[in-house]
Structures are given as C-alpha cells and as structure tokens.
Amino acid sequence: MDAEIRNYYEILLDQTVTERKLREKFDDDQLADLFCLTLNQLPCRYIRHRVDLNAYASMDELIAMQKNVDEALKRAQEYIGNHPRKD
C-alpha cells in the first residue's frame, strides 16, 4: 500500500481548523476529539496527490465537500462545548 494515500477530508479539515485558528481555542486532547468527531461524520475520499482530486472533482463537488466539513465541524464543536472532558 502506498503511504501517500490520504483521505482528502483530513486535509480539508486541517486547513479549515488552521484558517479558523481553532488550535488556539482548544488544547491537544480537545483538538484530537474535534478531528475524530468531525471526520466520523464525513465519508472517506481517498487521494494520492491533491492534483488528483482537482482533476476528477467538479467545482460544485469541491464546494459541497467544504460545506460538509463546515457543518460537521460545527456539530463537533457544539458537542465538545456541551460535553467537557473530565479526565
């Protein structure tokens, strides 16, 4: 198996978290929870190279994927806010 295979939603989520400066808002454990909770709501979309997705996905599909990330991330943040860690 090629180690370069990635789930594009992981990349998109990481970019979104960075753009929204959420690493400043959450500690490491909360960030791990945030990524897991968000990604568990999304389908997998495996790519080998980012250019592959751009070649095979329409602009509408890319916009829809970002919208899916935004909605899943919002739900994950709400969950973390309503269920603080107790460990």
mmCIF file as gemmi writes it, N, C-alpha and C atoms, coordinates in Angstrom:
data_model
loop_
_atom_site.group_PDB
_atom_site.id
_atom_site.type_symbol
_atom_site.label_atom_id
_atom_site.label_alt_id
_atom_site.label_comp_id
_atom_site.label_asym_id
_atom_site.label_entity_id
_atom_site.label_seq_id
_atom_site.pdbx_PDB_ins_code
_atom_site.Cartn_x
_atom_site.Cartn_y
_atom_site.Cartn_z
_atom_site.occupancy
_atom_site.B_iso_or_equiv
_atom_site.pdbx_formal_charge
_atom_site.auth_seq_id
_atom_site.auth_asym_id
_atom_site.pdbx_PDB_model_num
ATOM 1 N N . MET Axp A 1 ? 0.85 -1.176 0 1 0 ? 1 A 1
ATOM 2 C CA . MET Axp A 1 ? 0 0 0 1 0 ? 1 A 1
ATOM 3 C C . MET Axp A 1 ? 0.893 1.236 0 1 0 ? 1 A 1
ATOM 4 N N . ASP Axp A 2 ? 0.527 2.191 -0.768 1 0 ? 2 A 1
ATOM 5 C CA . ASP Axp A 2 ? 1.289 3.43 -0.885 1 0 ? 2 A 1
ATOM 6 C C . ASP Axp A 2 ? 1.02 4.334 0.323 1 0 ? 2 A 1
ATOM 7 N N . ALA Axp A 3 ? 2.075 4.761 0.983 1 0 ? 3 A 1
ATOM 8 C CA . ALA Axp A 3 ? 1.941 5.61 2.178 1 0 ? 3 A 1
ATOM 9 C C . ALA Axp A 3 ? 1.422 6.995 1.841 1 0 ? 3 A 1
ATOM 10 N N . GLU Axp A 4 ? 1.393 7.345 0.577 1 0 ? 4 A 1
ATOM 11 C CA . GLU Axp A 4 ? 0.946 8.681 0.162 1 0 ? 4 A 1
ATOM 12 C C . GLU Axp A 4 ? -0.573 8.777 0.033 1 0 ? 4 A 1
ATOM 13 N N . ILE Axp A 5 ? -1.28 7.695 0.221 1 0 ? 5 A 1
ATOM 14 C CA . ILE Axp A 5 ? -2.74 7.723 0.118 1 0 ? 5 A 1
ATOM 15 C C . ILE Axp A 5 ? -3.301 8.404 1.353 1 0 ? 5 A 1
ATOM 16 N N . ARG Axp A 6 ? -4.145 9.392 1.132 1 0 ? 6 A 1
ATOM 17 C CA . ARG Axp A 6 ? -4.729 10.166 2.235 1 0 ? 6 A 1
ATOM 18 C C . ARG Axp A 6 ? -6.221 10.352 2.005 1 0 ? 6 A 1
ATOM 19 N N . ASN Axp A 7 ? -6.917 10.56 3.068 1 0 ? 7 A 1
ATOM 20 C CA . ASN Axp A 7 ? -8.323 10.917 2.995 1 0 ? 7 A 1
ATOM 21 C C . ASN Axp A 7 ? -8.373 12.434 2.801 1 0 ? 7 A 1
ATOM 22 N N . TYR Axp A 8 ? -8.934 12.884 1.7 1 0 ? 8 A 1
ATOM 23 C CA . TYR Axp A 8 ? -8.946 14.314 1.401 1 0 ? 8 A 1
ATOM 24 C C . TYR Axp A 8 ? -9.684 15.109 2.475 1 0 ? 8 A 1
ATOM 25 N N . TYR Axp A 9 ? -10.675 14.51 3.1 1 0 ? 9 A 1
ATOM 26 C CA . TYR Axp A 9 ? -11.394 15.223 4.16 1 0 ? 9 A 1
ATOM 27 C C . TYR Axp A 9 ? -10.468 15.565 5.331 1 0 ? 9 A 1
ATOM 28 N N . GLU Axp A 10 ? -9.46 14.748 5.603 1 0 ? 10 A 1
ATOM 29 C CA . GLU Axp A 10 ? -8.491 15.072 6.659 1 0 ? 10 A 1
ATOM 30 C C . GLU Axp A 10 ? -7.725 16.342 6.295 1 0 ? 10 A 1
ATOM 31 N N . ILE Axp A 11 ? -7.314 16.435 5.05 1 0 ? 11 A 1
ATOM 32 C CA . ILE Axp A 11 ? -6.584 17.609 4.574 1 0 ? 11 A 1
ATOM 33 C C . ILE Axp A 11 ? -7.469 18.84 4.64 1 0 ? 11 A 1
ATOM 34 N N . LEU Axp A 12 ? -8.688 18.702 4.158 1 0 ? 12 A 1
ATOM 35 C CA . LEU Axp A 12 ? -9.625 19.82 4.152 1 0 ? 12 A 1
ATOM 36 C C . LEU Axp A 12 ? -9.954 20.278 5.571 1 0 ? 12 A 1
ATOM 37 N N . LEU Axp A 13 ? -10.144 19.334 6.474 1 0 ? 13 A 1
ATOM 38 C CA . LEU Axp A 13 ? -10.426 19.675 7.868 1 0 ? 13 A 1
ATOM 39 C C . LEU Axp A 13 ? -9.23 20.374 8.502 1 0 ? 13 A 1
ATOM 40 N N . ASP Axp A 14 ? -8.041 19.877 8.262 1 0 ? 14 A 1
ATOM 41 C CA . ASP Axp A 14 ? -6.841 20.5 8.822 1 0 ? 14 A 1
ATOM 42 C C . ASP Axp A 14 ? -6.712 21.948 8.334 1 0 ? 14 A 1
ATOM 43 N N . GLN Axp A 15 ? -6.968 22.179 7.068 1 0 ? 15 A 1
ATOM 44 C CA . GLN Axp A 15 ? -6.92 23.54 6.515 1 0 ? 15 A 1
ATOM 45 C C . GLN Axp A 15 ? -7.963 24.431 7.173 1 0 ? 15 A 1
ATOM 46 N N . THR Axp A 16 ? -9.151 23.908 7.369 1 0 ? 16 A 1
ATOM 47 C CA . THR Axp A 16 ? -10.238 24.679 7.966 1 0 ? 16 A 1
ATOM 48 C C . THR Axp A 16 ? -9.925 25.021 9.415 1 0 ? 16 A 1
ATOM 49 N N . VAL Axp A 17 ? -9.404 24.062 10.165 1 0 ? 17 A 1
ATOM 50 C CA . VAL Axp A 17 ? -9.019 24.301 11.56 1 0 ? 17 A 1
ATOM 51 C C . VAL Axp A 17 ? -7.94 25.38 11.628 1 0 ? 17 A 1
ATOM 52 N N . THR Axp A 18 ? -6.984 25.313 10.717 1 0 ? 18 A 1
ATOM 53 C CA . THR Axp A 18 ? -5.918 26.312 10.679 1 0 ? 18 A 1
ATOM 54 C C . THR Axp A 18 ? -6.471 27.693 10.337 1 0 ? 18 A 1
ATOM 55 N N . GLU Axp A 19 ? -7.302 27.77 9.318 1 0 ? 19 A 1
ATOM 56 C CA . GLU Axp A 19 ? -7.88 29.057 8.909 1 0 ? 19 A 1
ATOM 57 C C . GLU Axp A 19 ? -8.702 29.695 10.024 1 0 ? 19 A 1
ATOM 58 N N . ARG Axp A 20 ? -9.398 28.872 10.788 1 0 ? 20 A 1
ATOM 59 C CA . ARG Axp A 20 ? -10.254 29.386 11.864 1 0 ? 20 A 1
ATOM 60 C C . ARG Axp A 20 ? -9.512 29.537 13.187 1 0 ? 20 A 1
ATOM 61 N N . LYS Axp A 21 ? -8.223 29.239 13.181 1 0 ? 21 A 1
ATOM 62 C CA . LYS Axp A 21 ? -7.358 29.366 14.356 1 0 ? 21 A 1
ATOM 63 C C . LYS Axp A 21 ? -7.901 28.592 15.555 1 0 ? 21 A 1
ATOM 64 N N . LEU Axp A 22 ? -8.44 27.406 15.28 1 0 ? 22 A 1
ATOM 65 C CA . LEU Axp A 22 ? -9.021 26.601 16.35 1 0 ? 22 A 1
ATOM 66 C C . LEU Axp A 22 ? -7.964 25.952 17.233 1 0 ? 22 A 1
ATOM 67 N N . ARG Axp A 23 ? -6.724 25.865 16.744 1 0 ? 23 A 1
ATOM 68 C CA . ARG Axp A 23 ? -5.651 25.327 17.577 1 0 ? 23 A 1
ATOM 69 C C . ARG Axp A 23 ? -5.371 26.239 18.773 1 0 ? 23 A 1
ATOM 70 N N . GLU Axp A 24 ? -5.743 27.498 18.648 1 0 ? 24 A 1
ATOM 71 C CA . GLU Axp A 24 ? -5.581 28.442 19.757 1 0 ? 24 A 1
ATOM 72 C C . GLU Axp A 24 ? -6.722 28.333 20.757 1 0 ? 24 A 1
ATOM 73 N N . LYS Axp A 25 ? -7.845 27.79 20.319 1 0 ? 25 A 1
ATOM 74 C CA . LYS Axp A 25 ? -9.04 27.706 21.159 1 0 ? 25 A 1
ATOM 75 C C . LYS Axp A 25 ? -9.109 26.399 21.951 1 0 ? 25 A 1
ATOM 76 N N . PHE Axp A 26 ? -8.548 25.33 21.393 1 0 ? 26 A 1
ATOM 77 C CA . PHE Axp A 26 ? -8.656 24.014 22.003 1 0 ? 26 A 1
ATOM 78 C C . PHE Axp A 26 ? -7.282 23.484 22.403 1 0 ? 26 A 1
ATOM 79 N N . ASP Axp A 27 ? -7.24 22.681 23.475 1 0 ? 27 A 1
ATOM 80 C CA . ASP Axp A 27 ? -5.975 22.027 23.829 1 0 ? 27 A 1
ATOM 81 C C . ASP Axp A 27 ? -5.798 20.785 22.944 1 0 ? 27 A 1
ATOM 82 N N . ASP Axp A 28 ? -4.668 20.086 23.104 1 0 ? 28 A 1
ATOM 83 C CA . ASP Axp A 28 ? -4.35 18.957 22.23 1 0 ? 28 A 1
ATOM 84 C C . ASP Axp A 28 ? -5.39 17.841 22.296 1 0 ? 28 A 1
ATOM 85 N N . ASP Axp A 29 ? -5.852 17.515 23.502 1 0 ? 29 A 1
ATOM 86 C CA . ASP Axp A 29 ? -6.869 16.464 23.635 1 0 ? 29 A 1
ATOM 87 C C . ASP Axp A 29 ? -8.175 16.873 22.962 1 0 ? 29 A 1
ATOM 88 N N . GLN Axp A 30 ? -8.573 18.122 23.155 1 0 ? 30 A 1
ATOM 89 C CA . GLN Axp A 30 ? -9.798 18.604 22.532 1 0 ? 30 A 1
ATOM 90 C C . GLN Axp A 30 ? -9.662 18.633 21.011 1 0 ? 30 A 1
ATOM 91 N N . LEU Axp A 31 ? -8.493 19.005 20.513 1 0 ? 31 A 1
ATOM 92 C CA . LEU Axp A 31 ? -8.276 19.008 19.063 1 0 ? 31 A 1
ATOM 93 C C . LEU Axp A 31 ? -8.382 17.596 18.495 1 0 ? 31 A 1
ATOM 94 N N . ALA Axp A 32 ? -7.802 16.633 19.192 1 0 ? 32 A 1
ATOM 95 C CA . ALA Axp A 32 ? -7.906 15.247 18.735 1 0 ? 32 A 1
ATOM 96 C C . ALA Axp A 32 ? -9.367 14.818 18.699 1 0 ? 32 A 1
ATOM 97 N N . ASP Axp A 33 ? -10.115 15.158 19.749 1 0 ? 33 A 1
ATOM 98 C CA . ASP Axp A 33 ? -11.546 14.853 19.779 1 0 ? 33 A 1
ATOM 99 C C . ASP Axp A 33 ? -12.275 15.563 18.638 1 0 ? 33 A 1
ATOM 100 N N . LEU Axp A 34 ? -11.93 16.822 18.419 1 0 ? 34 A 1
ATOM 101 C CA . LEU Axp A 34 ? -12.563 17.61 17.365 1 0 ? 34 A 1
ATOM 102 C C . LEU Axp A 34 ? -12.355 16.96 15.997 1 0 ? 34 A 1
ATOM 103 N N . PHE Axp A 35 ? -11.115 16.537 15.725 1 0 ? 35 A 1
ATOM 104 C CA . PHE Axp A 35 ? -10.837 15.887 14.442 1 0 ? 35 A 1
ATOM 105 C C . PHE Axp A 35 ? -11.609 14.577 14.326 1 0 ? 35 A 1
ATOM 106 N N . CYS Axp A 36 ? -11.589 13.763 15.377 1 0 ? 36 A 1
ATOM 107 C CA . CYS Axp A 36 ? -12.288 12.472 15.324 1 0 ? 36 A 1
ATOM 108 C C . CYS Axp A 36 ? -13.796 12.658 15.154 1 0 ? 36 A 1
ATOM 109 N N . LEU Axp A 37 ? -14.376 13.523 15.962 1 0 ? 37 A 1
ATOM 110 C CA . LEU Axp A 37 ? -15.822 13.745 15.887 1 0 ? 37 A 1
ATOM 111 C C . LEU Axp A 37 ? -16.233 14.288 14.522 1 0 ? 37 A 1
ATOM 112 N N . THR Axp A 38 ? -15.421 15.16 13.97 1 0 ? 38 A 1
ATOM 113 C CA . THR Axp A 38 ? -15.741 15.729 12.662 1 0 ? 38 A 1
ATOM 114 C C . THR Axp A 38 ? -15.592 14.686 11.565 1 0 ? 38 A 1
ATOM 115 N N . LEU Axp A 39 ? -14.464 14.003 11.532 1 0 ? 39 A 1
ATOM 116 C CA . LEU Axp A 39 ? -14.206 13.033 10.462 1 0 ? 39 A 1
ATOM 117 C C . LEU Axp A 39 ? -15.163 11.846 10.513 1 0 ? 39 A 1
ATOM 118 N N . ASN Axp A 40 ? -15.623 11.474 11.697 1 0 ? 40 A 1
ATOM 119 C CA . ASN Axp A 40 ? -16.568 10.363 11.803 1 0 ? 40 A 1
ATOM 120 C C . ASN Axp A 40 ? -17.914 10.682 11.165 1 0 ? 40 A 1
ATOM 121 N N . GLN Axp A 41 ? -18.19 11.947 10.93 1 0 ? 41 A 1
ATOM 122 C CA . GLN Axp A 41 ? -19.439 12.356 10.284 1 0 ? 41 A 1
ATOM 123 C C . GLN Axp A 41 ? -19.321 12.419 8.761 1 0 ? 41 A 1
ATOM 124 N N . LEU Axp A 42 ? -18.108 12.29 8.255 1 0 ? 42 A 1
ATOM 125 C CA . LEU Axp A 42 ? -17.847 12.505 6.83 1 0 ? 42 A 1
ATOM 126 C C . LEU Axp A 42 ? -17.487 11.2 6.129 1 0 ? 42 A 1
ATOM 127 N N . PRO Axp A 43 ? -17.807 11.113 4.842 1 0 ? 43 A 1
ATOM 128 C CA . PRO Axp A 43 ? -17.371 9.934 4.088 1 0 ? 43 A 1
ATOM 129 C C . PRO Axp A 43 ? -15.871 10.012 3.833 1 0 ? 43 A 1
ATOM 130 N N . CYS Axp A 44 ? -15.292 8.927 3.415 1 0 ? 44 A 1
ATOM 131 C CA . CYS Axp A 44 ? -13.874 8.934 3.04 1 0 ? 44 A 1
ATOM 132 C C . CYS Axp A 44 ? -13.758 9.292 1.562 1 0 ? 44 A 1
ATOM 133 N N . ARG Axp A 45 ? -12.74 10.045 1.26 1 0 ? 45 A 1
ATOM 134 C CA . ARG Axp A 45 ? -12.45 10.385 -0.144 1 0 ? 45 A 1
ATOM 135 C C . ARG Axp A 45 ? -10.938 10.302 -0.293 1 0 ? 45 A 1
ATOM 136 N N . TYR Axp A 46 ? -10.477 9.14 -0.695 1 0 ? 46 A 1
ATOM 137 C CA . TYR Axp A 46 ? -9.038 8.901 -0.743 1 0 ? 46 A 1
ATOM 138 C C . TYR Axp A 46 ? -8.41 9.447 -2.015 1 0 ? 46 A 1
ATOM 139 N N . ILE Axp A 47 ? -7.245 10.055 -1.819 1 0 ? 47 A 1
ATOM 140 C CA . ILE Axp A 47 ? -6.476 10.587 -2.938 1 0 ? 47 A 1
ATOM 141 C C . ILE Axp A 47 ? -5.016 10.204 -2.748 1 0 ? 47 A 1
ATOM 142 N N . ARG Axp A 48 ? -4.292 10.236 -3.822 1 0 ? 48 A 1
ATOM 143 C CA . ARG Axp A 48 ? -2.858 10 -3.742 1 0 ? 48 A 1
ATOM 144 C C . ARG Axp A 48 ? -2.114 11.317 -3.8 1 0 ? 48 A 1
ATOM 145 N N . HIS Axp A 49 ? -2.573 12.191 -4.656 1 0 ? 49 A 1
ATOM 146 C CA . HIS Axp A 49 ? -1.999 13.523 -4.795 1 0 ? 49 A 1
ATOM 147 C C . HIS Axp A 49 ? -3.161 14.512 -4.865 1 0 ? 49 A 1
ATOM 148 N N . ARG Axp A 50 ? -2.941 15.699 -4.328 1 0 ? 50 A 1
ATOM 149 C CA . ARG Axp A 50 ? -4.015 16.702 -4.332 1 0 ? 50 A 1
ATOM 150 C C . ARG Axp A 50 ? -4.47 17.028 -5.744 1 0 ? 50 A 1
ATOM 151 N N . VAL Axp A 51 ? -3.56 16.978 -6.687 1 0 ? 51 A 1
ATOM 152 C CA . VAL Axp A 51 ? -3.925 17.272 -8.068 1 0 ? 51 A 1
ATOM 153 C C . VAL Axp A 51 ? -4.938 16.249 -8.591 1 0 ? 51 A 1
ATOM 154 N N . ASP Axp A 52 ? -4.905 15.032 -8.055 1 0 ? 52 A 1
ATOM 155 C CA . ASP Axp A 52 ? -5.869 14.013 -8.482 1 0 ? 52 A 1
ATOM 156 C C . ASP Axp A 52 ? -7.3 14.464 -8.227 1 0 ? 52 A 1
ATOM 157 N N . LEU Axp A 53 ? -7.539 15.025 -7.072 1 0 ? 53 A 1
ATOM 158 C CA . LEU Axp A 53 ? -8.885 15.465 -6.745 1 0 ? 53 A 1
ATOM 159 C C . LEU Axp A 53 ? -9.311 16.605 -7.652 1 0 ? 53 A 1
ATOM 160 N N . ASN Axp A 54 ? -8.436 17.535 -7.888 1 0 ? 54 A 1
ATOM 161 C CA . ASN Axp A 54 ? -8.771 18.66 -8.751 1 0 ? 54 A 1
ATOM 162 C C . ASN Axp A 54 ? -9.076 18.205 -10.176 1 0 ? 54 A 1
ATOM 163 N N . ALA Axp A 55 ? -8.448 17.135 -10.601 1 0 ? 55 A 1
ATOM 164 C CA . ALA Axp A 55 ? -8.66 16.631 -11.954 1 0 ? 55 A 1
ATOM 165 C C . ALA Axp A 55 ? -9.982 15.869 -12.081 1 0 ? 55 A 1
ATOM 166 N N . TYR Axp A 56 ? -10.426 15.25 -10.98 1 0 ? 56 A 1
ATOM 167 C CA . TYR Axp A 56 ? -11.599 14.377 -11.068 1 0 ? 56 A 1
ATOM 168 C C . TYR Axp A 56 ? -12.842 14.893 -10.346 1 0 ? 56 A 1
ATOM 169 N N . ALA Axp A 57 ? -12.742 16.006 -9.671 1 0 ? 57 A 1
ATOM 170 C CA . ALA Axp A 57 ? -13.899 16.555 -8.95 1 0 ? 57 A 1
ATOM 171 C C . ALA Axp A 57 ? -14.299 17.884 -9.583 1 0 ? 57 A 1
ATOM 172 N N . SER Axp A 58 ? -15.587 18.1 -9.685 1 0 ? 58 A 1
ATOM 173 C CA . SER Axp A 58 ? -16.085 19.365 -10.223 1 0 ? 58 A 1
ATOM 174 C C . SER Axp A 58 ? -16.003 20.442 -9.138 1 0 ? 58 A 1
ATOM 175 N N . MET Axp A 59 ? -16.11 21.667 -9.543 1 0 ? 59 A 1
ATOM 176 C CA . MET Axp A 59 ? -16.11 22.775 -8.583 1 0 ? 59 A 1
ATOM 177 C C . MET Axp A 59 ? -17.294 22.637 -7.625 1 0 ? 59 A 1
ATOM 178 N N . ASP Axp A 60 ? -18.435 22.218 -8.129 1 0 ? 60 A 1
ATOM 179 C CA . ASP Axp A 60 ? -19.608 22.016 -7.267 1 0 ? 60 A 1
ATOM 180 C C . ASP Axp A 60 ? -19.335 20.949 -6.206 1 0 ? 60 A 1
ATOM 181 N N . GLU Axp A 61 ? -18.632 19.891 -6.606 1 0 ? 61 A 1
ATOM 182 C CA . GLU Axp A 61 ? -18.311 18.828 -5.651 1 0 ? 61 A 1
ATOM 183 C C . GLU Axp A 61 ? -17.332 19.322 -4.594 1 0 ? 61 A 1
ATOM 184 N N . LEU Axp A 62 ? -16.34 20.101 -4.994 1 0 ? 62 A 1
ATOM 185 C CA . LEU Axp A 62 ? -15.38 20.655 -4.035 1 0 ? 62 A 1
ATOM 186 C C . LEU Axp A 62 ? -16.066 21.61 -3.056 1 0 ? 62 A 1
ATOM 187 N N . ILE Axp A 63 ? -16.986 22.413 -3.548 1 0 ? 63 A 1
ATOM 188 C CA . ILE Axp A 63 ? -17.748 23.327 -2.685 1 0 ? 63 A 1
ATOM 189 C C . ILE Axp A 63 ? -18.607 22.528 -1.711 1 0 ? 63 A 1
ATOM 190 N N . ALA Axp A 64 ? -19.228 21.472 -2.191 1 0 ? 64 A 1
ATOM 191 C CA . ALA Axp A 64 ? -20.065 20.63 -1.329 1 0 ? 64 A 1
ATOM 192 C C . ALA Axp A 64 ? -19.223 19.954 -0.251 1 0 ? 64 A 1
ATOM 193 N N . MET Axp A 65 ? -18.016 19.534 -0.599 1 0 ? 65 A 1
ATOM 194 C CA . MET Axp A 65 ? -17.143 18.905 0.386 1 0 ? 65 A 1
ATOM 195 C C . MET Axp A 65 ? -16.771 19.896 1.487 1 0 ? 65 A 1
ATOM 196 N N . GLN Axp A 66 ? -16.478 21.133 1.121 1 0 ? 66 A 1
ATOM 197 C CA . GLN Axp A 66 ? -16.168 22.15 2.13 1 0 ? 66 A 1
ATOM 198 C C . GLN Axp A 66 ? -17.374 22.412 3.013 1 0 ? 66 A 1
ATOM 199 N N . LYS Axp A 67 ? -18.552 22.461 2.413 1 0 ? 67 A 1
ATOM 200 C CA . LYS Axp A 67 ? -19.777 22.672 3.194 1 0 ? 67 A 1
ATOM 201 C C . LYS Axp A 67 ? -19.987 21.518 4.169 1 0 ? 67 A 1
ATOM 202 N N . ASN Axp A 68 ? -19.717 20.288 3.727 1 0 ? 68 A 1
ATOM 203 C CA . ASN Axp A 68 ? -19.841 19.13 4.611 1 0 ? 68 A 1
ATOM 204 C C . ASN Axp A 68 ? -18.886 19.246 5.794 1 0 ? 68 A 1
ATOM 205 N N . VAL Axp A 69 ? -17.663 19.682 5.538 1 0 ? 69 A 1
ATOM 206 C CA . VAL Axp A 69 ? -16.681 19.865 6.61 1 0 ? 69 A 1
ATOM 207 C C . VAL Axp A 69 ? -17.162 20.946 7.568 1 0 ? 69 A 1
ATOM 208 N N . ASP Axp A 70 ? -17.637 22.055 7.035 1 0 ? 70 A 1
ATOM 209 C CA . ASP Axp A 70 ? -18.107 23.155 7.881 1 0 ? 70 A 1
ATOM 210 C C . ASP Axp A 70 ? -19.229 22.707 8.811 1 0 ? 70 A 1
ATOM 211 N N . GLU Axp A 71 ? -20.184 21.969 8.273 1 0 ? 71 A 1
ATOM 212 C CA . GLU Axp A 71 ? -21.323 21.518 9.08 1 0 ? 71 A 1
ATOM 213 C C . GLU Axp A 71 ? -20.894 20.485 10.126 1 0 ? 71 A 1
ATOM 214 N N . ALA Axp A 72 ? -20.057 19.542 9.723 1 0 ? 72 A 1
ATOM 215 C CA . ALA Axp A 72 ? -19.59 18.516 10.662 1 0 ? 72 A 1
ATOM 216 C C . ALA Axp A 72 ? -18.73 19.134 11.755 1 0 ? 72 A 1
ATOM 217 N N . LEU Axp A 73 ? -17.898 20.096 11.39 1 0 ? 73 A 1
ATOM 218 C CA . LEU Axp A 73 ? -17.045 20.769 12.369 1 0 ? 73 A 1
ATOM 219 C C . LEU Axp A 73 ? -17.893 21.559 13.365 1 0 ? 73 A 1
ATOM 220 N N . LYS Axp A 74 ? -18.917 22.193 12.89 1 0 ? 74 A 1
ATOM 221 C CA . LYS Axp A 74 ? -19.81 22.943 13.78 1 0 ? 74 A 1
ATOM 222 C C . LYS Axp A 74 ? -20.46 22.009 14.8 1 0 ? 74 A 1
ATOM 223 N N . ARG Axp A 75 ? -20.952 20.862 14.334 1 0 ? 75 A 1
ATOM 224 C CA . ARG Axp A 75 ? -21.573 19.898 15.254 1 0 ? 75 A 1
ATOM 225 C C . ARG Axp A 75 ? -20.553 19.367 16.257 1 0 ? 75 A 1
ATOM 226 N N . ALA Axp A 76 ? -19.335 19.103 15.8 1 0 ? 76 A 1
ATOM 227 C CA . ALA Axp A 76 ? -18.29 18.598 16.692 1 0 ? 76 A 1
ATOM 228 C C . ALA Axp A 76 ? -17.938 19.632 17.76 1 0 ? 76 A 1
ATOM 229 N N . GLN Axp A 77 ? -17.839 20.891 17.368 1 0 ? 77 A 1
ATOM 230 C CA . GLN Axp A 77 ? -17.543 21.953 18.336 1 0 ? 77 A 1
ATOM 231 C C . GLN Axp A 77 ? -18.664 22.072 19.361 1 0 ? 77 A 1
ATOM 232 N N . GLU Axp A 78 ? -19.895 21.979 18.913 1 0 ? 78 A 1
ATOM 233 C CA . GLU Axp A 78 ? -21.029 22.041 19.835 1 0 ? 78 A 1
ATOM 234 C C . GLU Axp A 78 ? -20.979 20.874 20.817 1 0 ? 78 A 1
ATOM 235 N N . TYR Axp A 79 ? -20.652 19.688 20.312 1 0 ? 79 A 1
ATOM 236 C CA . TYR Axp A 79 ? -20.579 18.515 21.181 1 0 ? 79 A 1
ATOM 237 C C . TYR Axp A 79 ? -19.497 18.703 22.239 1 0 ? 79 A 1
ATOM 238 N N . ILE Axp A 80 ? -18.336 19.147 21.825 1 0 ? 80 A 1
ATOM 239 C CA . ILE Axp A 80 ? -17.235 19.362 22.776 1 0 ? 80 A 1
ATOM 240 C C . ILE Axp A 80 ? -17.606 20.427 23.79 1 0 ? 80 A 1
ATOM 241 N N . GLY Axp A 81 ? -18.289 21.466 23.352 1 0 ? 81 A 1
ATOM 242 C CA . GLY Axp A 81 ? -18.715 22.518 24.264 1 0 ? 81 A 1
ATOM 243 C C . GLY Axp A 81 ? -19.74 22.035 25.287 1 0 ? 81 A 1
ATOM 244 N N . ASN Axp A 82 ? -20.581 21.097 24.873 1 0 ? 82 A 1
ATOM 245 C CA . ASN Axp A 82 ? -21.626 20.58 25.758 1 0 ? 82 A 1
ATOM 246 C C . ASN Axp A 82 ? -21.178 19.373 26.589 1 0 ? 82 A 1
ATOM 247 N N . HIS Axp A 83 ? -20.02 18.792 26.248 1 0 ? 83 A 1
ATOM 248 C CA . HIS Axp A 83 ? -19.524 17.594 26.94 1 0 ? 83 A 1
ATOM 249 C C . HIS Axp A 83 ? -18.048 17.771 27.267 1 0 ? 83 A 1
ATOM 250 N N . PRO Axp A 84 ? -17.727 18.627 28.235 1 0 ? 84 A 1
ATOM 251 C CA . PRO Axp A 84 ? -16.322 18.837 28.564 1 0 ? 84 A 1
ATOM 252 C C . PRO Axp A 84 ? -15.675 17.571 29.101 1 0 ? 84 A 1
ATOM 253 N N . ARG Axp A 85 ? -14.38 17.412 28.809 1 0 ? 85 A 1
ATOM 254 C CA . ARG Axp A 85 ? -13.62 16.248 29.313 1 0 ? 85 A 1
ATOM 255 C C . ARG Axp A 85 ? -13.523 16.316 30.827 1 0 ? 85 A 1
ATOM 256 N N . LYS Axp A 86 ? -13.549 15.158 31.439 1 0 ? 86 A 1
ATOM 257 C CA . LYS Axp A 86 ? -13.455 15.095 32.895 1 0 ? 86 A 1
ATOM 258 C C . LYS Axp A 86 ? -12.224 14.318 33.339 1 0 ? 86 A 1
ATOM 259 N N . ASP Axp A 87 ? -11.247 14.132 32.433 1 0 ? 87 A 1
ATOM 260 C CA . ASP Axp A 87 ? -10.076 13.344 32.825 1 0 ? 87 A 1
ATOM 261 C C . ASP Axp A 87 ? -8.876 14.174 33.121 1 0 ? 87 A 1
